Amino acid sequence: MALSADSMSVGVYRDYEMPRSTTFSDILRQAINTDGRSLYRLALDSGVDVAVWQRFVAEERDVRLATAERMARALGLELRPVSKKGGATR
C-alpha cells in the first residue's frame, strides 16, 4: 500500500499497513482473516476455545487481554508497550 505525503499516517504491524486509528481488535481480526488456518486450528494452536474465536470474529464479544495475547501469539503477532511519544519500548 503506497501512501502519498498528504494521506493519513500509517502504523505497520507485522506485514500490515493500517491507519493509526485502527484498533488492536481490527488488527487481530485482519490477521485471522488472512492467516489461512481455520478457527478450529487457531483454537488448537492457541489454547483458546473455538467459540471465543468465533464470537470475536463475528464481533459479538471482546476478549480479555490475556486471551488476546494468546490469540496474537498463535497468529505470529506480538503485543508490546508503546511510549506516549509513539515509539515502542524495550
Sequence and secondary structure as in RCSB ss.txt:
>XXXX:A:sequence
MALSADSMSVGVYRDYEMPRSTTFSDILRQAINTDGRSLYRLALDSGVDVAVWQRFVAEERDVRLATAERMARAL
GLELRPVSKKGGATR
>XXXX:A:secstr
    TTS  EEEETTEEEETT  HHHHHHHHHHHH S HHHHHHHHT  HHHHHHHHTTS    HHHHHHHHHHT
T     B TTS B  
